[in-house]
């Protein structure tokens, strides 16, 4: 079994921070707040900054957690050995032993 192709980690981070419907709505809210401050004389400059920090930090946290999980899965895959397995078989009172490749132990899907 071949592992899936790995994506660029920076693209994954950008996808976590800017992607998805919920993040798009939050960024739209930040844009509206900036428009209020810049063009309509709004006095609340803290809300867009705090909202942006929350969006970015939640995206970075999700990205970091996924990277750690991916690292753990790679470590588990490296521990897996593809060595031949000794198989014992008894039929009609006779026993036999054979070395079987690990790939042939499971049926093909």
mmCIF file of the C-alpha atoms, coordinates in Angstrom:
data_MODEL
# 
_entry.id   MODEL 
# 
loop_
_atom_site.group_PDB 
_atom_site.id 
_atom_site.type_symbol 
_atom_site.label_atom_id 
_atom_site.label_alt_id 
_atom_site.label_comp_id 
_atom_site.label_asym_id 
_atom_site.label_entity_id 
_atom_site.label_seq_id 
_atom_site.pdbx_PDB_ins_code 
_atom_site.Cartn_x 
_atom_site.Cartn_y 
_atom_site.Cartn_z 
_atom_site.occupancy 
_atom_site.B_iso_or_equiv 
_atom_site.pdbx_formal_charge 
_atom_site.auth_seq_id 
_atom_site.auth_comp_id 
_atom_site.auth_asym_id 
_atom_site.auth_atom_id 
_atom_site.pdbx_PDB_model_num 
ATOM 1   C CA . UNK A 1 1   ? 0.000   0.000   0.000  1.00 0.00 ? 1   UNK A CA 1 
ATOM 2   C CA . UNK A 1 2   ? 1.446   3.335   -1.002 1.00 0.00 ? 2   UNK A CA 1 
ATOM 3   C CA . UNK A 1 3   ? 1.003   6.316   1.316  1.00 0.00 ? 3   UNK A CA 1 
ATOM 4   C CA . UNK A 1 4   ? -0.899  9.338   -0.001 1.00 0.00 ? 4   UNK A CA 1 
ATOM 5   C CA . UNK A 1 5   ? 1.036   12.214  -1.508 1.00 0.00 ? 5   UNK A CA 1 
ATOM 6   C CA . UNK A 1 6   ? 1.934   14.835  1.088  1.00 0.00 ? 6   UNK A CA 1 
ATOM 7   C CA . UNK A 1 7   ? 0.898   18.427  0.520  1.00 0.00 ? 7   UNK A CA 1 
ATOM 8   C CA . UNK A 1 8   ? 3.005   21.491  1.145  1.00 0.00 ? 8   UNK A CA 1 
ATOM 9   C CA . UNK A 1 9   ? 2.635   22.388  4.856  1.00 0.00 ? 9   UNK A CA 1 
ATOM 10  C CA . UNK A 1 10  ? 2.380   26.116  4.102  1.00 0.00 ? 10  UNK A CA 1 
ATOM 11  C CA . UNK A 1 11  ? -0.512  25.546  1.707  1.00 0.00 ? 11  UNK A CA 1 
ATOM 12  C CA . UNK A 1 12  ? -2.233  23.505  4.401  1.00 0.00 ? 12  UNK A CA 1 
ATOM 13  C CA . UNK A 1 13  ? -1.742  26.359  6.875  1.00 0.00 ? 13  UNK A CA 1 
ATOM 14  C CA . UNK A 1 14  ? -3.202  28.883  4.430  1.00 0.00 ? 14  UNK A CA 1 
ATOM 15  C CA . UNK A 1 15  ? -6.148  26.564  3.813  1.00 0.00 ? 15  UNK A CA 1 
ATOM 16  C CA . UNK A 1 16  ? -6.795  26.260  7.564  1.00 0.00 ? 16  UNK A CA 1 
ATOM 17  C CA . UNK A 1 17  ? -6.619  30.018  8.158  1.00 0.00 ? 17  UNK A CA 1 
ATOM 18  C CA . UNK A 1 18  ? -8.466  31.302  5.070  1.00 0.00 ? 18  UNK A CA 1 
ATOM 19  C CA . UNK A 1 19  ? -10.455 28.296  3.849  1.00 0.00 ? 19  UNK A CA 1 
ATOM 20  C CA . UNK A 1 20  ? -13.881 27.080  4.764  1.00 0.00 ? 20  UNK A CA 1 
ATOM 21  C CA . UNK A 1 21  ? -17.216 28.819  4.922  1.00 0.00 ? 21  UNK A CA 1 
ATOM 22  C CA . UNK A 1 22  ? -16.977 29.755  8.607  1.00 0.00 ? 22  UNK A CA 1 
ATOM 23  C CA . UNK A 1 23  ? -13.543 31.357  8.223  1.00 0.00 ? 23  UNK A CA 1 
ATOM 24  C CA . UNK A 1 24  ? -14.722 33.194  5.100  1.00 0.00 ? 24  UNK A CA 1 
ATOM 25  C CA . UNK A 1 25  ? -17.636 34.662  7.060  1.00 0.00 ? 25  UNK A CA 1 
ATOM 26  C CA . UNK A 1 26  ? -15.304 35.696  9.886  1.00 0.00 ? 26  UNK A CA 1 
ATOM 27  C CA . UNK A 1 27  ? -12.908 37.376  7.433  1.00 0.00 ? 27  UNK A CA 1 
ATOM 28  C CA . UNK A 1 28  ? -15.894 39.169  5.863  1.00 0.00 ? 28  UNK A CA 1 
ATOM 29  C CA . UNK A 1 29  ? -16.789 40.419  9.335  1.00 0.00 ? 29  UNK A CA 1 
ATOM 30  C CA . UNK A 1 30  ? -13.224 41.689  9.795  1.00 0.00 ? 30  UNK A CA 1 
ATOM 31  C CA . UNK A 1 31  ? -13.430 43.456  6.418  1.00 0.00 ? 31  UNK A CA 1 
ATOM 32  C CA . UNK A 1 32  ? -16.721 45.111  7.423  1.00 0.00 ? 32  UNK A CA 1 
ATOM 33  C CA . UNK A 1 33  ? -15.200 46.299  10.695 1.00 0.00 ? 33  UNK A CA 1 
ATOM 34  C CA . UNK A 1 34  ? -12.195 47.738  8.840  1.00 0.00 ? 34  UNK A CA 1 
ATOM 35  C CA . UNK A 1 35  ? -14.526 49.537  6.408  1.00 0.00 ? 35  UNK A CA 1 
ATOM 36  C CA . UNK A 1 36  ? -16.459 50.957  9.371  1.00 0.00 ? 36  UNK A CA 1 
ATOM 37  C CA . UNK A 1 37  ? -13.264 52.264  10.946 1.00 0.00 ? 37  UNK A CA 1 
ATOM 38  C CA . UNK A 1 38  ? -11.644 53.571  7.756  1.00 0.00 ? 38  UNK A CA 1 
ATOM 39  C CA . UNK A 1 39  ? -14.529 55.081  5.820  1.00 0.00 ? 39  UNK A CA 1 
ATOM 40  C CA . UNK A 1 40  ? -17.456 55.597  8.159  1.00 0.00 ? 40  UNK A CA 1 
ATOM 41  C CA . UNK A 1 41  ? -15.643 57.067  11.145 1.00 0.00 ? 41  UNK A CA 1 
ATOM 42  C CA . UNK A 1 42  ? -16.079 54.120  13.469 1.00 0.00 ? 42  UNK A CA 1 
ATOM 43  C CA . UNK A 1 43  ? -14.134 54.234  16.702 1.00 0.00 ? 43  UNK A CA 1 
ATOM 44  C CA . UNK A 1 44  ? -13.809 50.495  17.413 1.00 0.00 ? 44  UNK A CA 1 
ATOM 45  C CA . UNK A 1 45  ? -10.359 49.488  16.180 1.00 0.00 ? 45  UNK A CA 1 
ATOM 46  C CA . UNK A 1 46  ? -9.867  46.642  18.632 1.00 0.00 ? 46  UNK A CA 1 
ATOM 47  C CA . UNK A 1 47  ? -12.599 44.295  17.374 1.00 0.00 ? 47  UNK A CA 1 
ATOM 48  C CA . UNK A 1 48  ? -11.094 43.629  13.911 1.00 0.00 ? 48  UNK A CA 1 
ATOM 49  C CA . UNK A 1 49  ? -7.656  43.038  15.418 1.00 0.00 ? 49  UNK A CA 1 
ATOM 50  C CA . UNK A 1 50  ? -8.961  40.646  18.064 1.00 0.00 ? 50  UNK A CA 1 
ATOM 51  C CA . UNK A 1 51  ? -11.165 38.795  15.582 1.00 0.00 ? 51  UNK A CA 1 
ATOM 52  C CA . UNK A 1 52  ? -8.245  38.436  13.153 1.00 0.00 ? 52  UNK A CA 1 
ATOM 53  C CA . UNK A 1 53  ? -6.021  37.119  15.946 1.00 0.00 ? 53  UNK A CA 1 
ATOM 54  C CA . UNK A 1 54  ? -8.647  34.547  16.939 1.00 0.00 ? 54  UNK A CA 1 
ATOM 55  C CA . UNK A 1 55  ? -9.102  33.356  13.346 1.00 0.00 ? 55  UNK A CA 1 
ATOM 56  C CA . UNK A 1 56  ? -5.364  33.034  12.725 1.00 0.00 ? 56  UNK A CA 1 
ATOM 57  C CA . UNK A 1 57  ? -4.639  31.357  16.064 1.00 0.00 ? 57  UNK A CA 1 
ATOM 58  C CA . UNK A 1 58  ? -7.413  28.790  15.633 1.00 0.00 ? 58  UNK A CA 1 
ATOM 59  C CA . UNK A 1 59  ? -6.173  27.996  12.120 1.00 0.00 ? 59  UNK A CA 1 
ATOM 60  C CA . UNK A 1 60  ? -2.585  27.634  13.328 1.00 0.00 ? 60  UNK A CA 1 
ATOM 61  C CA . UNK A 1 61  ? -3.683  25.397  16.209 1.00 0.00 ? 61  UNK A CA 1 
ATOM 62  C CA . UNK A 1 62  ? -5.647  23.140  13.864 1.00 0.00 ? 62  UNK A CA 1 
ATOM 63  C CA . UNK A 1 63  ? -2.716  23.010  11.417 1.00 0.00 ? 63  UNK A CA 1 
ATOM 64  C CA . UNK A 1 64  ? -0.225  22.194  14.180 1.00 0.00 ? 64  UNK A CA 1 
ATOM 65  C CA . UNK A 1 65  ? -2.439  19.414  15.551 1.00 0.00 ? 65  UNK A CA 1 
ATOM 66  C CA . UNK A 1 66  ? -2.807  17.876  12.088 1.00 0.00 ? 66  UNK A CA 1 
ATOM 67  C CA . UNK A 1 67  ? 0.975   18.018  11.556 1.00 0.00 ? 67  UNK A CA 1 
ATOM 68  C CA . UNK A 1 68  ? 1.562   16.191  14.841 1.00 0.00 ? 68  UNK A CA 1 
ATOM 69  C CA . UNK A 1 69  ? -1.000  13.519  13.950 1.00 0.00 ? 69  UNK A CA 1 
ATOM 70  C CA . UNK A 1 70  ? 0.592   13.105  10.520 1.00 0.00 ? 70  UNK A CA 1 
ATOM 71  C CA . UNK A 1 71  ? 4.003   12.678  12.151 1.00 0.00 ? 71  UNK A CA 1 
ATOM 72  C CA . UNK A 1 72  ? 2.635   10.000  14.462 1.00 0.00 ? 72  UNK A CA 1 
ATOM 73  C CA . UNK A 1 73  ? 1.070   8.141   11.540 1.00 0.00 ? 73  UNK A CA 1 
ATOM 74  C CA . UNK A 1 74  ? 4.355   8.252   9.617  1.00 0.00 ? 74  UNK A CA 1 
ATOM 75  C CA . UNK A 1 75  ? 6.188   6.868   12.647 1.00 0.00 ? 75  UNK A CA 1 
ATOM 76  C CA . UNK A 1 76  ? 3.690   4.008   12.860 1.00 0.00 ? 76  UNK A CA 1 
ATOM 77  C CA . UNK A 1 77  ? 4.097   3.260   9.149  1.00 0.00 ? 77  UNK A CA 1 
ATOM 78  C CA . UNK A 1 78  ? 7.875   3.129   9.528  1.00 0.00 ? 78  UNK A CA 1 
ATOM 79  C CA . UNK A 1 79  ? 7.536   0.656   12.398 1.00 0.00 ? 79  UNK A CA 1 
ATOM 80  C CA . UNK A 1 80  ? 5.506   -1.682  10.219 1.00 0.00 ? 80  UNK A CA 1 
ATOM 81  C CA . UNK A 1 81  ? 7.701   -4.424  8.776  1.00 0.00 ? 81  UNK A CA 1 
ATOM 82  C CA . UNK A 1 82  ? 7.075   -6.010  5.404  1.00 0.00 ? 82  UNK A CA 1 
ATOM 83  C CA . UNK A 1 83  ? 9.086   -9.122  6.241  1.00 0.00 ? 83  UNK A CA 1 
ATOM 84  C CA . UNK A 1 84  ? 8.051   -12.608 5.280  1.00 0.00 ? 84  UNK A CA 1 
ATOM 85  C CA . UNK A 1 85  ? 5.830   -14.435 7.753  1.00 0.00 ? 85  UNK A CA 1 
ATOM 86  C CA . UNK A 1 86  ? 6.204   -18.084 8.679  1.00 0.00 ? 86  UNK A CA 1 
ATOM 87  C CA . UNK A 1 87  ? 2.870   -19.823 8.155  1.00 0.00 ? 87  UNK A CA 1 
ATOM 88  C CA . UNK A 1 88  ? 2.061   -23.267 9.555  1.00 0.00 ? 88  UNK A CA 1 
ATOM 89  C CA . UNK A 1 89  ? -0.562  -25.452 7.959  1.00 0.00 ? 89  UNK A CA 1 
ATOM 90  C CA . UNK A 1 90  ? -1.969  -28.838 8.874  1.00 0.00 ? 90  UNK A CA 1 
ATOM 91  C CA . UNK A 1 91  ? -3.972  -30.807 6.329  1.00 0.00 ? 91  UNK A CA 1 
ATOM 92  C CA . UNK A 1 92  ? -4.926  -34.488 6.443  1.00 0.00 ? 92  UNK A CA 1 
ATOM 93  C CA . UNK A 1 93  ? -2.592  -35.154 9.340  1.00 0.00 ? 93  UNK A CA 1 
ATOM 94  C CA . UNK A 1 94  ? 0.429   -33.626 7.639  1.00 0.00 ? 94  UNK A CA 1 
ATOM 95  C CA . UNK A 1 95  ? 1.894   -30.331 8.730  1.00 0.00 ? 95  UNK A CA 1 
ATOM 96  C CA . UNK A 1 96  ? 3.908   -27.957 6.615  1.00 0.00 ? 96  UNK A CA 1 
ATOM 97  C CA . UNK A 1 97  ? 5.569   -24.601 7.105  1.00 0.00 ? 97  UNK A CA 1 
ATOM 98  C CA . UNK A 1 98  ? 6.213   -21.918 4.525  1.00 0.00 ? 98  UNK A CA 1 
ATOM 99  C CA . UNK A 1 99  ? 7.429   -18.348 4.367  1.00 0.00 ? 99  UNK A CA 1 
ATOM 100 C CA . UNK A 1 100 ? 4.688   -16.137 2.945  1.00 0.00 ? 100 UNK A CA 1 
ATOM 101 C CA . UNK A 1 101 ? 5.251   -12.519 1.837  1.00 0.00 ? 101 UNK A CA 1 
ATOM 102 C CA . UNK A 1 102 ? 3.337   -10.071 4.044  1.00 0.00 ? 102 UNK A CA 1 
ATOM 103 C CA . UNK A 1 103 ? 1.523   -8.626  1.018  1.00 0.00 ? 103 UNK A CA 1 
ATOM 104 C CA . UNK A 1 104 ? -0.140  -11.995 0.320  1.00 0.00 ? 104 UNK A CA 1 
ATOM 105 C CA . UNK A 1 105 ? -1.610  -12.400 3.819  1.00 0.00 ? 105 UNK A CA 1 
ATOM 106 C CA . UNK A 1 106 ? -4.608  -10.140 3.211  1.00 0.00 ? 106 UNK A CA 1 
ATOM 107 C CA . UNK A 1 107 ? -7.078  -10.469 0.382  1.00 0.00 ? 107 UNK A CA 1 
ATOM 108 C CA . UNK A 1 108 ? -6.903  -7.809  -2.304 1.00 0.00 ? 108 UNK A CA 1 
ATOM 109 C CA . UNK A 1 109 ? -9.604  -5.167  -2.109 1.00 0.00 ? 109 UNK A CA 1 
# 
